Amino acid sequence: ETLLYFIYAFQFIRIVYGLCSPVVSKWYSNYRNSVKLRQAAAMREATQDDDMLDSDALVDTTEPWEREIDLEEITEVHLFMEYNVRCFNFGLATMFVTALPISPFIICLFTVIRLRELAFKMCTTSRRPAPKRVMDIGLWSDVISMMCTWCILTNVGLLVFTSNAFEEVSWRLRVVVYLAIINVILAVQSLVERLVPTESENFRSILARHEFLVEKHVFGFQDLTSKDKGDSSAKRGHIDLGPLEEQILKNDESADSDLIPGLKELDAELESVKRELSIHKDKLTAALKNEVYNEKTGIGETIHGLPLGCLSLKLIMMEGVNVSAAKNVSVVVSLKSTARGDSTAPGPPAQVSKPGRPSPNSDKKFSIDFNQTFTLAPIKSHEAQLIFDIMDGGADPKRRGTCKLHLRDLADQLDQNKTLNVLVRQSGPDGKFEPDTSARLFARVKFQYSKVLPLRTKIYELQDTERTLRADKTALRLSKSQS
């Protein structure tokens, strides 16, 4: 018990330190930024520049992601240490509960406090971690499973060999009792594992909901529980020919095909267009069951209102931007609305690339390779710009260049190789961004935002082609009759 109390006291001291350290770190970071702002204001006052002396001299105008790049990065080592602490606490709570029955409650309290501490650190004193999909927790699951078995051995051993209940029993009988109790508990444990499902009903419903959201966003999931009866596709703007054109399509004109030269070829071409038009109409009908095109935002939405805009970006390389070293350079990719008076975010938060590396295949100055892929989703509007901010961790200020790409330039929903001209920060007290013909950023971009719109456009084109072919057929008949 004394050892356990000592361990819990150490855990308490560690938690107090963990709670205090992020607060002190955040205070120091704010103090350092305020000192930099005062120094910048003093330099501006010394230059006696009226344009730079204003009431906003002491206002921090840096973007949140610019301040975030100075924070501590959460690495796999941090995750390993957290798993290590969690498993250590789990072992204390289970293996020695017989010696100190209150230990599970103490560990539970420590764990709750630690979780809030980590949440505070993640939101204020560290960079936003990049999510990574994994199947499970890996080897730690086997460690926890082994602890569940070892806790039976340790607790039964403490109960049989150290408690007063078996003082008058011989050691040989104690061993027999110890083995018998262990086998009974292990049998009960195996039975419970077989009878009790590993996933609760609530957990299964959460997993089903997540799969539903993924399918709905990526593939356009059809809601089979919808009570909508009748021609719902017509309500969503289903495109079809009018009754007069339908009657024209049913007319039998095959009698003149063999009599008028060129009419047979037009008939064959018209049949091909009609087949293709029918296929695209079927595709449009299927797409309209899962997607509604929002004319205001220019983005397709699922029938549940989730935007379908998805931007796939591959950051290839950069050249011509004066930086301290390639390993210090990263690119912040963000979206900014271009609609007047619209301050809402048009898409997900900004993402930061991995540090670059010198390009071995280029003789250009300051040529840096990235070769990193980003996916930004969901994007809610076409009225937005994709902004690339080039950050140099070894320079001050860190933002060395910027370039922009409007989403309207990606309206064809195809892969495009883009060469973007970078505005480079100039040396001097004002640090303005000016164009530099040698500074360029190379990227491959694809913006997918609707399945309905390209189908509609294709149907319009096919209908125009069909009308043109019918007009040509009519002109051939008229010329034949007049001759």
C-alpha positions in Angstrom: 0.0 0.0 0.0 2.9 2.4 0.8 4.3 1.9 -2.7 1.0 2.5 -4.3 0.5 5.7 -2.3 3.9 6.8 -3.4 3.1 6.1 -7.0 -0.2 8.0 -6.8 1.6 11.0 -5.2 4.0 11.0 -8.1 1.1 10.9 -10.5 -0.6 13.8 -8.7 2.6 15.9 -8.9 2.9 15.1 -12.6 -0.7 16.2 -13.2 -0.1 19.5 -11.4 3.0 20.1 -13.5 1.1 19.2 -16.6 -1.7 21.6 -15.8 0.7 24.5 -15.0 3.2 24.1 -17.8 0.8 24.9 -20.7 -0.5 27.9 -18.9 3.0 29.2 -18.3 4.0 28.4 -21.9 1.0 30.3 -23.3 1.7 33.3 -21.1 5.4 33.3 -22.2 4.4 33.0 -25.9 1.9 36.0 -25.5 4.6 38.0 -23.7 7.2 37.3 -26.4 4.7 38.4 -29.1 3.9 41.6 -27.2 7.6 42.4 -26.9 8.0 41.9 -30.7 5.1 44.2 -31.4 6.5 46.9 -29.1 9.9 46.6 -30.9 8.2 46.8 -34.3 6.3 49.9 -33.1 9.5 51.5 -31.9 11.2 50.9 -35.2 8.3 52.4 -37.0 8.4 55.5 -34.8 12.1 55.8 -35.4 11.7 55.8 -39.1 9.2 58.8 -38.8 7.0 57.2 -41.5 3.5 58.8 -41.2 2.0 56.0 -43.3 3.3 53.4 -40.8 2.4 55.3 -37.6 -1.1 54.5 -36.8 -3.3 53.3 -33.9 -2.9 49.7 -35.0 0.9 49.6 -34.4 0.5 47.4 -31.3 -2.1 45.1 -32.9 -1.1 41.6 -33.8 -2.1 41.2 -37.4 -0.6 37.7 -38.0 -2.9 35.0 -39.0 -3.8 32.2 -36.5 -1.9 29.6 -38.6 1.2 31.9 -38.7 1.2 31.9 -34.8 0.5 28.1 -34.8 3.7 27.3 -36.7 5.8 28.4 -33.7 4.0 26.0 -31.4 5.2 22.5 -30.4 4.5 19.7 -32.9 2.7 16.6 -31.7 4.8 13.6 -32.9 4.5 9.9 -32.6 6.8 10.0 -29.6 4.1 12.0 -27.7 1.5 9.4 -28.7 3.7 6.6 -27.5 4.3 8.2 -24.1 0.6 8.8 -23.7 -0.3 5.2 -24.5 2.5 4.2 -22.1 1.0 6.3 -19.3 -2.5 5.0 -20.0 -1.4 1.3 -19.9 0.6 2.0 -16.7 -2.5 3.5 -15.0 -4.6 0.6 -16.2 -2.2 -1.8 -14.7 -2.3 0.0 -11.3 -6.0 0.1 -11.4 -6.4 -3.7 -12.1 -3.4 -5.6 -10.9 -3.4 -4.3 -7.3 -7.0 -3.6 -6.6 -7.0 -6.2 -3.8 -4.3 -4.3 -1.9 -5.9 -0.9 -2.4 -9.6 -1.2 -3.5 -9.8 2.6 -4.0 -7.2 2.6 -6.7 -9.6 2.4 -9.7 -11.4 5.6 -8.5 -8.1 7.4 -8.1 -6.9 6.4 -11.5 -10.2 7.4 -13.1 -9.9 10.8 -11.5 -6.3 11.2 -12.7 -7.3 10.1 -16.2 -10.2 12.6 -16.5 -7.9 15.5 -15.4 -5.2 14.3 -17.8 -7.6 14.2 -20.7 -8.7 17.8 -20.0 -5.0 18.8 -19.7 -4.2 17.2 -23.1 -7.3 18.9 -24.7 -6.1 22.3 -23.4 -2.6 21.7 -24.7 -3.8 20.5 -28.1 -6.0 23.6 -28.5 -3.6 26.3 -27.2 0.0 25.3 -26.9 0.7 22.8 -29.8 0.1 22.6 -33.5 -3.0 21.1 -34.8 -2.2 17.4 -35.3 -2.7 15.8 -38.7 -5.3 13.0 -38.5 -4.2 9.6 -39.7 -6.5 6.6 -40.3 -5.6 3.4 -38.5 -7.5 0.1 -38.0 -6.9 -0.2 -34.3 -4.4 0.8 -31.5 -2.0 -1.9 -32.6 0.2 -3.7 -30.1 -1.2 -1.8 -27.2 -4.4 -3.9 -27.6 -2.4 -7.0 -26.9 -0.7 -5.3 -23.9 -4.0 -4.4 -22.4 -5.3 -8.0 -23.1 -2.3 -9.4 -21.3 -2.9 -7.1 -18.3 -6.5 -8.4 -18.1 -5.1 -11.9 -17.6 -2.2 -10.9 -15.3 -4.5 -9.0 -13.0 -6.3 -12.2 -12.3 -3.1 -13.9 -11.3 -1.9 -11.0 -9.1 -5.2 -10.3 -7.3 -5.9 -14.0 -6.6 -2.3 -14.4 -5.4 -2.6 -11.4 -3.0 -5.9 -12.8 -1.7 -4.7 -16.3 -1.2 -1.1 -15.9 -0.1 -1.2 -12.6 1.9 -4.7 -12.3 3.4 -5.7 -13.5 6.8 -8.4 -15.8 5.4 -5.9 -18.5 4.6 -3.5 -18.2 7.5 -4.4 -21.7 8.9 -4.3 -23.4 5.5 -1.1 -25.2 4.4 0.9 -23.9 1.5 0.2 -26.9 -0.6 -3.6 -26.4 -0.2 -3.1 -22.7 -0.8 -1.5 -23.5 -4.2 -4.4 -25.8 -5.0 -7.0 -23.1 -4.1 -5.0 -20.5 -6.0 -5.0 -22.6 -9.2 -8.7 -23.6 -8.8 -9.8 -20.0 -8.4 -7.7 -18.9 -11.4 -9.2 -21.5 -13.6 -12.7 -20.7 -12.6 -12.2 -17.0 -13.2 -10.5 -17.6 -16.5 -13.5 -19.8 -17.6 -15.9 -17.1 -16.6 -13.9 -14.5 -18.4 -13.9 -16.6 -21.6 -17.6 -17.2 -21.3 -18.3 -13.5 -20.8 -16.2 -12.6 -23.9 -18.2 -15.1 -26.0 -21.6 -13.9 -24.7 -21.1 -10.2 -24.5 -20.5 -8.5 -27.9 -17.3 -6.5 -28.3 -19.2 -3.6 -29.8 -22.2 -2.1 -28.1 -25.3 -1.2 -29.9 -24.5 2.5 -29.5 -21.0 2.0 -30.9 -22.4 0.1 -33.9 -24.9 2.8 -34.6 -22.0 5.4 -34.4 -20.0 3.3 -36.9 -22.9 3.0 -39.2 -23.5 6.7 -39.0 -19.9 7.4 -39.9 -20.0 5.0 -42.9 -23.2 6.6 -44.0 -21.6 10.1 -43.9 -18.6 8.9 -45.9 -20.7 7.2 -48.6 -23.0 10.3 -48.7 -20.1 12.7 -49.1 -17.9 10.7 -51.4 -20.2 8.6 -53.5 -23.6 10.2 -53.0 -25.5 7.8 -50.8 -29.2 7.1 -51.7 -31.5 7.4 -48.7 -33.7 4.3 -49.0 -35.9 5.4 -46.0 -37.2 8.4 -48.0 -41.0 8.6 -48.1 -41.0 10.6 -51.3 -43.2 8.9 -53.8 -43.7 9.8 -57.5 -41.4 11.6 -59.9 -39.1 13.3 -57.4 -36.5 13.8 -60.1 -38.8 16.2 -61.9 -39.1 18.2 -58.7 -35.3 18.5 -58.6 -35.1 19.9 -62.1 -35.0 16.7 -64.2 -34.4 17.6 -67.8 -36.6 16.0 -70.4 -38.0 16.7 -73.9 -41.3 18.3 -74.3 -44.4 16.5 -75.5 -44.2 17.9 -79.0 -40.6 16.7 -79.4 -41.5 13.3 -77.9 -44.2 13.0 -80.6 -41.6 13.9 -83.3 -39.3 11.2 -82.0 -42.1 8.6 -82.5 -42.7 9.4 -86.1 -41.6 6.7 -88.5 -39.4 8.3 -91.1 -37.7 5.2 -92.4 -39.5 5.3 -95.7 -37.6 8.3 -97.1 -34.2 7.0 -95.9 -33.5 4.9 -99.0 -34.8 7.6 -101.4 -32.9 10.7 -100.3 -29.0 10.6 -100.5 -27.4 11.3 -97.1 -30.6 10.8 -95.1 -29.6 7.3 -94.1 -26.3 8.5 -92.6 -28.2 11.3 -90.7 -30.6 8.7 -89.4 -27.8 6.5 -88.1 -26.1 9.5 -86.5 -29.4 10.6 -84.9 -30.0 7.1 -83.5 -26.5 7.2 -81.9 -27.3 10.6 -80.4 -30.6 9.4 -79.1 -29.0 6.3 -77.4 -26.3 8.5 -75.8 -29.0 11.0 -74.7 -31.0 8.2 -73.1 -27.9 6.9 -71.2 -27.1 10.4 -69.9 -30.7 10.9 -68.8 -30.6 7.7 -66.8 -27.4 8.8 -65.2 -28.9 12.2 -64.4 -32.0 10.5 -62.9 -29.8 8.4 -60.7 -27.6 11.3 -59.7 -30.6 13.5 -58.8 -31.7 10.8 -56.2 -28.5 11.5 -54.3 -27.5 15.1 -55.2 -29.2 18.5 -55.5 -27.2 21.2 -57.4 -27.2 24.4 -55.5 -27.3 27.2 -58.0 -26.4 29.9 -55.4 -23.2 28.3 -54.2 -22.3 26.4 -57.5 -21.7 23.3 -55.4 -23.7 20.0 -55.4 -25.2 18.9 -52.2 -26.5 15.6 -51.0 -30.3 15.3 -50.3 -29.4 15.8 -46.6 -27.7 19.2 -47.3 -24.0 18.2 -47.1 -21.8 20.0 -49.6 -20.0 17.8 -52.1 -17.1 20.1 -53.0 -13.8 18.2 -52.8 -10.4 19.7 -53.8 -7.5 17.3 -54.5 -4.2 19.0 -54.5 -0.7 17.8 -55.1 2.0 20.3 -54.2 4.9 19.5 -56.5 7.7 22.0 -56.1 8.7 25.7 -55.7 11.5 27.8 -57.1 12.8 31.3 -57.0 11.7 32.2 -53.5 14.6 33.4 -51.2 14.6 31.2 -48.1 17.0 30.2 -45.4 17.0 26.5 -46.0 14.7 23.9 -47.7 14.1 22.0 -44.5 12.7 25.2 -42.9 10.2 25.8 -45.7 6.5 24.7 -45.6 3.4 25.8 -47.5 0.2 26.7 -45.8 -2.8 25.8 -48.0 -6.1 27.6 -47.1 -9.4 28.7 -48.6 -10.7 32.3 -48.5 -14.1 33.5 -49.6 -14.3 36.0 -52.4 -18.0 36.8 -52.0 -18.6 40.4 -50.9 -19.6 40.6 -47.3 -19.2 36.9 -46.7 -16.9 36.2 -43.7 -17.8 32.5 -43.3 -15.2 29.9 -44.1 -15.8 28.3 -47.5 -14.1 25.1 -46.6 -12.0 23.2 -44.0 -9.2 24.9 -41.9 -5.8 25.6 -43.3 -3.4 22.7 -43.8 0.4 22.8 -43.5 2.7 20.8 -45.7 5.7 18.8 -44.6 9.1 20.6 -44.8 10.5 20.8 -48.3 13.8 19.3 -49.5 16.3 20.6 -52.1 15.3 19.6 -55.7 18.1 17.3 -57.2 16.6 17.6 -60.7 16.6 21.4 -61.1 19.4 23.9 -61.7 17.1 26.8 -60.6 18.0 28.8 -57.5 16.1 28.0 -54.4 14.3 25.0 -56.0 12.5 23.0 -53.4 10.5 19.7 -53.8 7.4 19.0 -51.7 5.5 16.1 -53.5 2.7 16.1 -51.0 -1.0 15.5 -51.6 -3.8 17.4 -49.8 -7.6 16.8 -49.8 -9.8 19.7 -48.8 -13.4 18.8 -48.1 -16.2 19.7 -47.9 -16.0 23.0 -49.9 -19.2 25.0 -49.6 -19.0 27.5 -52.4 -17.4 28.3 -55.8 -16.8 31.9 -54.7 -13.4 31.1 -53.0 -9.7 31.3 -53.6 -7.1 28.7 -52.8 -4.2 30.5 -51.1 -0.7 29.2 -50.8 1.4 30.9 -48.1 5.1 30.0 -48.2 6.5 29.9 -44.6 10.2 29.9 -43.7 10.8 28.8 -40.1 14.4 30.2 -40.2 13.4 33.8 -41.2 11.6 36.7 -39.5 8.9 37.3 -40.6 8.2 33.8 -41.5 5.8 34.4 -44.4 8.1 34.8 -47.4 5.6 34.6 -50.3 2.0 34.0 -51.4 0.0 33.0 -54.4 -3.7 32.5 -55.2 -5.8 30.3 -57.4 -9.6 30.9 -57.9 -11.9 27.9 -57.8 -13.7 29.2 -60.9 -10.5 28.4 -62.9 -11.1 24.7 -61.9 -14.7 24.5 -63.1 -14.1 21.7 -65.6 -13.6 19.1 -62.7 -10.5 17.7 -64.5 -6.9 17.4 -63.3 -4.9 20.5 -64.1 -1.2 21.3 -63.9 -0.9 24.8 -62.5 2.1 27.1 -62.5 1.4 29.9 -60.1 3.4 33.1 -59.9 4.5 33.9 -56.3 4.3 37.3 -54.7 7.6 37.6 -52.8 8.1 39.6 -49.6 10.6 42.4 -50.3 13.3 43.4 -47.9 12.7 46.6 -46.0 10.7 48.0 -43.2 7.3 47.7 -44.9 7.9 44.1 -46.2 5.5 44.4 -49.1 4.7 41.5 -51.4 5.8 42.1 -55.0 5.6 39.9 -58.1 8.8 38.1 -59.1 8.9 36.4 -62.5 11.4 33.8 -61.3 9.3 32.8 -58.2 6.9 30.0 -59.1 4.9 27.3 -57.4 3.9 24.1 -59.3 0.9 22.1 -58.3 -1.6 19.6 -59.7 -5.2 20.5 -58.8 -8.6 18.9 -59.3 -11.9 20.4 -58.0 -14.9 18.1 -58.0 -18.1 19.7 -56.9 -21.1 18.1 -58.7 -22.1 15.0 -60.6 -25.4 16.6 -61.8 -23.9 19.7 -63.6 -21.7 17.9 -66.1 -24.5 15.5 -66.9 -26.9 18.5 -67.5 -24.3 20.2 -69.7 -23.8 17.0 -71.7 -27.6 16.6 -72.2 -27.9 20.2 -73.4 -25.1 19.5 -75.9 -26.8 16.3 -77.1 -30.2 17.9 -77.4 -28.6 20.7 -79.5 -26.9 18.1 -81.7 -30.3 16.2 -82.0 -32.1 19.4 -83.1 -29.3 20.2 -85.6 -29.6 16.7 -87.1 -33.4 16.9 -87.4 -33.1 20.3 -89.1 -30.6 18.8 -91.6 -33.1 16.0 -92.3 -35.9 18.5 -92.9 -33.6 20.5 -95.2 -32.8 17.4 -97.2 -36.5 16.5 -97.6 -37.4 20.1 -98.6 -34.6 20.2 -101.2 -35.7 16.8 -102.6 -39.3 17.8 -102.8 -38.5 21.1 -104.5 -36.2 19.4 -107.0 
